[in-house]
Amino acid sequence: PAFVVPLVFTLSPTGNRMLLQGSFIEVVTTSTAAVIGIAALSAGISGWMRHRATTIERLLLIAAAVLLFLPQPAAMLSGAAVAGIVVTIHWRR
């Protein structure tokens, strides 16, 4: 996280929300997306959630993490949706 999170506020002008600049809702939304992105990236790289993740799950989680690190609403929603779908499928399996 120490190396990945700084990318969030350098990728886009709206990334300064990670530096607590902006409205409360914007700061919370961007920070929550970064936390979920870190969790998705770590699950994708390690290959483990509840049990061993498949290769497709791992790739989708890494893609979701990249989307979650982009501080634009459409990208964050897409990343959260992909991560949520993968986690749901994984837990049901």
N, C-alpha and C positions, 0 to 999 in steps of 0.2 A: 504493500500500500504506500509506503514512503516514496517509491519511485513512480508509481502509476497515478496517484491522485494529483500530483502537481500538473500532470498533463491535462487534467480537466480544465484548469483555469488558464492554460496556455493555448488550447485548441480553438477557443472562440472568445469573442469579447464578452459574451454572457457568462463565461466561466468564472468571472470575478465573484459570483455568488458563493463559491467555495471559500472565499476570503471574507464572508459575512457582509458583502456589499450588495444591497438590494432589499426587497421587501422580505418579511418573515417567511411568507409562503414560498417565494422563489428560493431562498436559502435552504429551507427544509426540503423542498422538492429536489434540488440539485444534490444536496448532501445525501439524501436517502437513495437517490439513483446511483451515486458513487459507491455507497456501502453495498447495495445490491450488486453492482457491477463487480466489486472486489470479490464478493462471495461467488458470483457466477464464474469469474475468471479462475479463482482458486479451485472450484469444483471441476471446471473444464480442464485445467492443467493437471490436477492431481488424478482425475478420473474416478473420483469417489464422492458419492453423496450419501445415500442410505446404504447402498451397496455399490458394487463396481458399475460404473457408467459405460454405456456403449460408445463406440467411436462417434456415431452420429450425435449422440447427446453431448459429448465433449465438444465437438465442433460447433454445435448450436449454442452451447453455453459461452464459448469464447466469442462467437459473433455477437451474442446478446450483450456480453460485457463491453465490447467495443462500442456498441450502440449506446449503452448506458453511460459511457464516459463522455459522449458528445452532449454538451449542455444545450441542446435544442429540444423543445417539447416533443416533436414527432419522433426523433431518434430515441429519446428516453422511453416514450410509451411503447415503441416497437421493441426495444430491448427488453423492457419489463414483460411485455406480452410473450416474447419468445422464451425468456427465462422461466416464466410462470408455466407455460405449456410443457416445457421440457421437464421441470420439476414435478409437475402433476403426473405426466406419463411415467416418469421414473418411479415415483412413489406407488403408483398403481401396479407397476410391474413387480 
